[in-house]
Amino acid sequence: MKHVDPATRAVVVARLREKRDSGKSITADVRRAAGVLLVAESTVWRWLATCDDPTSEVTSSGDPPAERPGRAGYVLTDVDRDDYLDWRGNIAALRRARIAAGGQDVPALRTLQRAFAAQLTGAQRAAAVDGVEGRRRHEVYLRWEPAARNMRWEADHKELPVQVTPPRGTRPGKPWVTLFLDCFSRLIMGWALSLRPDSAMVLAAMRRGLVIDPERGPFGGVPQVLVPDGGLEFATLALERVCGVLGTTLAPTEAYAPHQKGKVERANRTLDQEFLSGLPFYTEGPRAVDGRLYGPDAPPMALALFVDRFAEWVIDYNTVRPHSALGGLTPLQRWAGDATPVREVPEEQLRWLLLADAERTINRDGIHFGGETFIAPELNGRVGERVGVRYTPHDLRRIEIFRGDTWLCTAYPQGRLSDAERAAILDRRRADAAELGRRQRRASRRARAKLAPITAPGDPIEETTVVSMNTARAERRRDEREDRDLEARDRDLQRLARTDLLNLHRDFDYWNPPDPAVTEPPERAPRPERGGRS
């Protein structure tokens, strides 16, 4: 039977009573009222006969409490509330335990159920069953809307419920995503994907949001407040350093308080509902009886393909999809409609700020990092030293080398060096070797200096070595000869290491090699005759 709220019942009873007191028949009116309210006609007649107070509460069947005082009149005690928590909200088990313990006048099960439903809030009942999570489902939160763009950013870092195939691997895994969202416009300012959660992808996503890229859209700039997740990836010195330099207030959320960054959490739910749930190998989708995900027989999509599709979804979210919280505007339209000035930072400065930190040892062939071997002329003579490496995540075209807090040089991968860069490294090595040789020879000359005899304590020491002009010229020629020898050895090593002698030069087509019968061998210089001059 349908439950009728007391106010509606009071209006119906008052109208019927008024018509009945005037001496008119109300049979047809009772029938119509019962049909409209979806209750039995006897229920309406009972309202008229027994309900002296039309505004009093009745049961779901329409009976007033005066008719059945035992059903709605039970008042919960503190013992009842404690037992409710002890039995995790199981009222039937609570009642059976009381009866087994010899309890007297234990109320009926329906009476207890109605009492707990009426006298406990939804949060209290859910907390007894699910704890804090149940309580939070019934809590209310204040909404706060920024007044301008870049006033407040929220950031989140989460594992996506979808399987992808990593590069150079066969075992699928779930990628991690970092999102930076502008609370005013709901624009996803920056994002980054990775199979391993770390601070590097956080810095990469933040840099993407700070830089204004015309190809992506006319948005970016420095936020006034950044509200990141309280995870360890965000609690890095690098992020604190960047916010300190940019003048951004870093305000991490409290532990287990996702509502403090509710806008980016809502964006995450939109990502799940509108993008991830439609992909194959969505881990929260239906499964077979053996627990396997339903999907194609092929392996999960490659990470590179997933990144492309994710980028397309972000563009659609920012520029095409109307947002319900923005009155039907897209995030980009909301951003463009605000005239608040945007504070920008030159990209060259951001390259220095948003760098992840690591430590490496300089080896004979340079610095091994990220699967590459980086080298620079300034590394010569420092083999074995421990240096700091700062790099831009997902962009290893260069790394910055530091000794402590002092910048040393910029290193580049050896496989991508130009001829001029290789020559610069060789020149630096030759120059360092020559300078060290000159200093050692001067030290040797000082050690060989002949001193005048000392006849008494306190006599001054007088150097008596005299270097003739011929001796000085000979030493200078020896220095020049040693420099030429060093250059010759370097040229010989470089000649031996030439890749073009093995047909491995840049213009060589590995899939279509030249025909040996057509290729002419290089011309050789005529060999000098024995005893003649070459």
C-alpha positions in Angstrom: 0.0 0.0 0.0 1.2 3.5 -0.9 2.4 5.7 1.9 0.6 9.1 2.2 2.4 11.9 3.8 0.6 13.5 6.8 0.0 16.9 5.2 -1.8 15.4 2.2 -3.9 13.2 4.4 -4.8 16.2 6.6 -6.1 18.2 3.6 -8.2 15.2 2.4 -9.7 14.5 5.9 -10.5 18.2 6.5 -12.3 18.5 3.1 -14.3 15.3 3.6 -15.3 16.3 7.2 -16.4 19.7 6.1 -18.7 18.2 3.4 -20.0 15.5 5.8 -20.8 18.1 8.5 -22.9 20.0 6.0 -25.1 17.0 5.6 -24.0 15.9 2.2 -23.0 12.4 1.1 -19.2 11.8 0.8 -19.2 8.2 -0.5 -18.3 9.3 -4.0 -15.6 11.7 -2.7 -14.1 8.9 -0.5 -13.9 6.7 -3.6 -12.2 9.4 -5.7 -9.7 10.3 -2.9 -8.8 6.6 -2.5 -8.2 6.3 -6.2 -6.0 9.4 -6.4 -4.0 8.5 -3.3 -3.7 4.8 -4.3 -5.1 3.6 -1.0 -8.1 1.5 0.0 -11.5 3.1 0.5 -11.5 1.6 4.0 -8.3 3.5 4.8 -9.9 6.8 4.0 -13.0 5.9 6.1 -10.7 5.0 8.9 -9.0 8.4 8.7 -12.3 10.1 9.1 -13.4 7.8 12.0 -10.3 7.6 14.1 -7.9 10.4 13.3 -8.8 13.2 15.7 -5.6 15.0 14.8 -5.2 15.1 11.0 -1.5 16.1 11.2 -0.5 13.2 13.4 1.9 10.6 11.8 0.5 7.3 10.6 2.0 4.1 9.4 2.6 3.1 5.8 -0.9 1.4 5.7 -2.5 4.7 6.7 -3.4 3.7 10.3 -3.0 6.4 12.9 -0.8 5.7 16.0 -3.8 5.8 18.3 -5.1 2.6 16.8 -1.8 0.7 17.2 0.3 2.3 19.9 2.8 -0.6 20.0 3.9 -0.2 16.4 5.0 3.5 16.2 5.4 4.4 19.8 8.6 2.6 20.7 11.5 5.0 21.6 15.0 3.8 21.1 17.3 3.8 24.2 21.1 4.2 24.3 21.3 0.4 24.7 19.4 -0.1 21.5 21.7 2.3 19.7 24.8 0.5 21.0 23.4 -2.9 20.1 22.6 -1.7 16.6 26.3 -0.8 16.1 27.5 -4.1 17.7 25.3 -6.1 15.3 26.4 -4.0 12.3 22.8 -2.8 11.7 21.3 -6.3 11.7 18.1 -5.7 13.6 16.8 -9.3 13.4 20.1 -10.6 14.9 19.8 -8.0 17.6 16.3 -9.1 18.6 17.3 -12.8 18.5 20.2 -12.1 20.9 17.9 -10.3 23.3 15.4 -13.2 23.3 18.2 -15.8 23.8 19.5 -13.7 26.8 16.0 -13.9 28.5 15.0 -10.4 27.7 11.5 -9.5 28.8 9.0 -7.5 26.6 11.2 -7.5 23.6 9.4 -5.5 20.9 8.3 -7.1 17.7 10.7 -7.2 14.8 8.6 -4.7 12.7 8.4 -2.4 15.6 12.1 -2.3 16.1 12.7 -1.8 12.3 10.3 1.1 12.2 11.9 2.7 15.3 15.4 2.5 13.9 14.3 3.8 10.5 12.5 6.7 12.0 14.9 7.7 14.9 18.3 7.2 13.2 19.5 9.2 10.3 20.7 7.7 7.1 24.3 8.5 8.0 23.9 6.7 11.3 22.5 3.6 9.7 25.0 3.5 6.9 27.9 4.1 9.3 26.9 1.0 11.3 27.1 -1.1 8.2 29.9 0.5 6.1 31.8 2.7 8.6 33.2 6.0 7.4 32.4 5.4 3.8 28.8 4.9 4.6 28.6 8.0 6.7 30.2 10.1 3.9 27.5 9.0 1.4 25.0 11.0 3.5 27.1 14.0 4.4 26.6 17.4 2.8 29.5 19.6 1.5 29.9 23.2 0.7 30.5 24.1 -2.9 33.0 26.8 -3.7 33.4 28.4 -7.1 36.5 30.5 -8.0 35.8 33.9 -9.3 38.4 33.9 -12.1 40.5 31.6 -14.1 43.8 30.3 -12.7 42.6 31.2 -9.2 42.7 27.6 -8.1 44.0 24.4 -9.7 43.3 20.9 -8.5 45.5 17.9 -9.3 45.0 14.2 -8.9 47.1 11.1 -9.6 45.4 7.8 -10.1 45.7 4.4 -11.7 43.3 3.9 -14.7 41.1 0.8 -14.8 42.2 -0.4 -18.2 44.9 -2.7 -19.4 47.5 -1.6 -22.0 50.6 -3.3 -23.5 53.8 -1.5 -22.7 56.5 -0.8 -25.3 59.1 -3.6 -25.6 56.9 -5.8 -23.4 54.2 -8.4 -23.6 52.7 -8.4 -20.1 49.8 -5.9 -19.9 49.6 -3.3 -17.1 47.4 -0.4 -16.0 48.7 3.1 -16.7 48.7 6.0 -14.3 47.4 9.5 -15.1 48.1 12.9 -13.6 45.6 15.7 -14.2 45.8 19.4 -13.5 42.3 21.0 -13.7 41.4 24.7 -13.5 38.4 25.0 -11.1 36.9 28.1 -12.7 36.6 26.7 -16.3 36.9 23.0 -15.6 39.7 22.9 -18.3 42.2 20.0 -18.1 45.3 22.2 -18.1 47.9 19.5 -18.2 48.1 15.7 -18.1 50.7 13.0 -18.3 50.5 9.2 -18.6 53.0 6.6 -17.4 53.2 3.0 -16.4 55.2 3.9 -13.2 53.9 6.6 -10.9 56.6 9.0 -9.9 57.2 12.7 -9.4 58.6 13.0 -13.0 55.2 12.6 -14.6 53.7 15.1 -12.1 56.2 17.7 -13.2 55.6 16.9 -16.8 51.9 17.4 -16.4 52.3 20.6 -14.5 54.7 22.0 -17.2 52.1 21.1 -19.8 49.6 23.2 -18.0 51.8 26.2 -17.4 52.9 26.6 -21.0 50.5 28.3 -23.3 50.6 26.3 -26.5 48.6 27.7 -29.5 48.2 24.2 -31.0 46.5 23.0 -27.8 44.5 26.1 -27.0 44.8 29.6 -25.6 44.9 28.5 -22.0 47.7 28.1 -19.5 49.6 30.3 -17.1 50.5 30.3 -13.4 47.8 29.4 -10.8 47.4 31.3 -7.6 46.6 28.1 -5.5 47.5 24.5 -6.3 45.5 21.8 -4.4 47.2 18.5 -5.1 46.5 15.0 -3.9 48.2 14.1 -0.6 50.0 11.2 -2.3 53.8 10.8 -2.0 54.2 11.6 -5.7 53.0 15.2 -5.0 55.0 15.6 -1.7 58.2 16.2 -3.6 60.8 18.9 -3.0 60.8 19.5 -6.8 57.1 20.5 -6.7 57.5 22.6 -3.6 60.5 24.4 -5.2 58.5 25.2 -8.4 55.5 26.6 -6.4 57.9 28.6 -4.3 59.6 30.2 -7.3 56.3 30.8 -9.2 54.6 32.3 -6.1 51.9 29.6 -6.1 50.4 28.6 -2.8 50.7 24.8 -2.4 47.8 23.5 -0.3 47.7 19.6 -0.3 44.4 18.0 0.7 44.1 16.2 4.0 44.4 12.4 4.1 41.2 10.6 3.0 39.4 13.8 2.1 38.7 13.6 -1.6 35.9 16.1 -1.3 38.5 18.8 -0.8 39.4 18.5 -4.5 35.9 17.5 -5.7 36.1 19.1 -9.2 39.1 17.0 -10.4 37.5 13.9 -8.7 34.3 14.6 -10.8 36.5 14.9 -13.9 38.0 11.5 -13.1 34.5 10.0 -12.9 33.6 11.5 -16.3 36.8 10.0 -17.7 35.7 6.5 -16.4 32.1 6.9 -17.6 32.7 8.5 -21.0 36.0 7.1 -22.2 37.5 4.2 -20.3 34.3 2.1 -19.9 34.0 1.9 -23.7 37.6 0.5 -24.2 38.5 -3.2 -24.5 40.0 -4.7 -21.3 38.3 -2.2 -19.0 39.0 -3.9 -15.7 35.8 -2.8 -14.0 33.7 -4.4 -16.8 31.9 -7.8 -16.8 33.9 -10.9 -16.5 33.6 -14.6 -17.4 33.1 -17.3 -14.9 36.8 -17.8 -14.6 37.4 -14.2 -13.9 38.7 -13.2 -17.3 37.6 -9.9 -18.9 35.3 -10.1 -21.8 37.1 -8.7 -24.9 38.8 -9.5 -28.1 41.2 -12.4 -28.5 43.9 -9.9 -29.4 46.2 -8.5 -26.7 45.3 -5.1 -25.1 46.1 -2.0 -27.1 49.6 -0.6 -27.1 50.4 2.3 -24.7 51.2 4.6 -27.6 47.7 4.0 -29.1 46.1 4.6 -25.7 47.9 7.9 -25.4 46.6 9.0 -28.7 43.1 8.2 -27.9 43.4 9.8 -24.4 44.7 13.0 -26.0 41.7 13.0 -28.4 39.3 12.6 -25.4 41.0 15.5 -23.5 40.6 17.8 -26.6 36.9 16.8 -26.9 36.4 17.4 -23.1 38.0 20.8 -23.2 36.5 22.2 -26.5 33.4 20.3 -27.6 31.6 18.7 -24.7 29.1 21.0 -22.8 29.6 21.0 -19.1 26.5 20.8 -16.9 28.1 22.9 -14.1 28.9 25.7 -16.6 25.4 26.3 -17.8 26.0 24.3 -21.0 29.2 26.0 -22.0 32.4 24.1 -22.9 35.4 24.6 -20.6 37.2 26.6 -23.3 34.2 28.9 -23.8 34.1 29.5 -20.0 37.9 30.3 -20.1 37.6 32.6 -23.0 34.7 34.5 -21.4 36.8 35.7 -18.5 39.1 38.7 -18.9 41.3 38.1 -15.9 44.9 38.6 -17.0 47.0 35.4 -17.3 50.4 35.4 -15.7 52.9 33.6 -17.9 56.4 32.3 -17.4 58.9 32.1 -20.3 59.3 28.5 -21.5 63.1 28.7 -21.1 62.7 29.4 -17.4 60.2 26.5 -17.0 62.8 24.2 -18.6 65.0 24.8 -15.6 62.3 24.8 -13.0 60.3 21.7 -13.9 63.1 19.2 -13.9 63.1 16.0 -12.1 66.2 15.1 -10.0 68.5 12.0 -10.1 72.1 11.1 -9.3 74.5 9.4 -11.6 78.3 8.6 -11.8 80.3 9.8 -14.8 81.7 6.8 -16.7 84.3 6.6 -19.4 81.7 6.9 -22.1 79.6 9.6 -20.3 76.5 9.4 -18.1 74.1 6.5 -18.4 70.6 7.6 -18.0 67.2 6.6 -19.3 68.6 3.9 -21.6 70.9 6.5 -23.3 74.5 7.5 -22.9 74.9 11.3 -22.5 78.2 13.2 -23.1 79.5 16.7 -23.1 82.9 18.3 -23.4 82.8 19.5 -19.8 82.6 15.9 -18.5 86.2 15.3 -19.7 88.5 14.6 -16.7 85.6 14.0 -14.3 85.2 10.2 -14.7 84.2 8.7 -11.4 82.5 11.8 -10.0 79.0 11.7 -8.7 76.8 14.4 -10.2 73.2 15.5 -10.2 71.0 15.0 -13.3 68.0 17.1 -13.9 65.8 16.2 -16.8 62.4 16.8 -18.4 60.3 13.7 -18.1 59.4 12.1 -21.5 61.9 14.3 -23.2 65.5 13.0 -23.1 66.9 15.0 -25.9 69.2 16.7 -23.3 69.9 16.5 -19.6 71.3 19.2 -17.3 74.4 18.2 -15.2 74.9 19.8 -11.7 77.7 19.6 -9.1 75.7 20.2 -6.0 73.6 23.3 -6.8 76.1 24.6 -9.5 75.2 23.9 -13.1 78.0 22.2 -14.9 76.8 21.6 -18.5 74.1 20.3 -20.8 74.7 16.7 -22.0 73.3 15.1 -25.2 72.9 11.5 -26.2 76.0 10.1 -28.0 73.9 8.5 -30.8 72.5 11.9 -31.8 75.6 14.1 -31.8 76.5 16.0 -34.9 79.9 16.1 -36.4 80.6 19.5 -34.9 79.6 18.3 -31.4 81.9 15.3 -31.7 84.7 17.5 -32.8 84.1 19.8 -29.8 84.5 16.9 -27.4 87.7 15.8 -29.1 89.1 19.3 -29.0 88.3 19.6 -25.4 90.1 16.3 -24.6 93.2 17.4 -26.5 93.2 20.8 -24.9 92.9 19.3 -21.4 95.7 16.8 -22.1 98.0 19.4 -23.5 97.4 21.8 -20.6 98.1 19.0 -18.1 101.3 18.0 -19.9 102.6 21.6 -19.9 101.9 21.9 -16.2 103.7 18.6 -15.5 106.7 19.7 -17.5 106.9 23.0 -15.6 106.8 21.1 -12.4 109.6 18.8 -13.6 111.8 21.8 -14.4 111.2 23.3 -11.0 112.2 20.0 -9.4 115.4 19.8 -11.4 116.4 23.4 -10.5 120.0 23.6 -9.2 120.4 25.6 -6.1 123.5 27.4 -4.8 125.4 25.8 -1.9 124.2 26.9 1.6 127.2 27.6 3.9 125.4 28.8 7.0 121.9 28.7 8.5 119.7 31.5 7.4 121.5 32.1 4.1 119.1 32.9 1.2 118.4 30.1 -1.3 119.4 31.2 -4.8 118.5 29.3 -7.9 121.5 28.9 -10.2 119.8 27.1 -13.1 120.2 29.0 -16.4 118.1 28.0 -19.4 119.7 28.8 -22.6 117.9 29.9 -25.7 118.5 26.6 -27.5 117.1 24.7 -24.5 114.0 26.8 -24.4 113.4 26.3 -28.1 113.9 22.6 -27.8 111.3 22.4 -25.0 108.9 24.4 -27.0 109.4 22.2 -30.0 108.9 19.1 -27.8 105.6 20.6 -26.5 104.4 21.2 -30.1 105.4 17.7 -31.2 103.5 16.1 -28.3 100.4 18.2 -29.2 100.7 17.0 -32.8 101.0 13.4 -31.7 97.9 13.7 -29.6 96.0 15.1 -32.6 97.3 12.4 -34.9 96.2 9.6 -32.4 92.8 11.1 -32.2 92.5 11.3 -36.0 93.6 7.7 -36.2 91.0 6.6 -33.7 88.3 8.6 -35.4 89.3 7.1 -38.8 89.1 3.6 -37.3 85.7 4.3 -35.9 84.2 5.7 -39.1 80.9 4.0 -39.9 81.0 4.9 -43.6 83.7 2.3 -44.0 81.1 -0.3 -43.1 78.4 1.1 -45.2 76.6 2.3 -42.0 76.6 6.0 -42.8 73.3 8.0 -42.6 72.5 7.8 -46.3 72.8 4.0 -46.4 69.6 2.2 -47.1 69.6 -1.0 -45.0 66.6 -2.5 -46.8 67.9 -1.8 -50.4 71.8 -2.1 -50.3 73.7 -1.2 -53.5 74.5 -3.9 -55.9 78.2 -5.0 -55.4 78.6 -5.5 -59.1 77.7 -1.9 -59.8 79.3 -0.1 -56.9 82.8 1.1 -57.8 85.5 0.7 -55.2 87.2 3.9 -54.0 90.3 4.9 -55.9 93.6 4.3 -54.1 96.7 6.4 -54.3 99.6 4.9 -56.2 101.9 3.0 -54.0 105.4 4.5 -53.9 108.2 2.5 -55.2 110.7 1.0 -52.8 113.4 3.5 -52.1 111.4 6.4 -53.5 109.6 9.3 -51.8 105.9 9.2 -51.0 
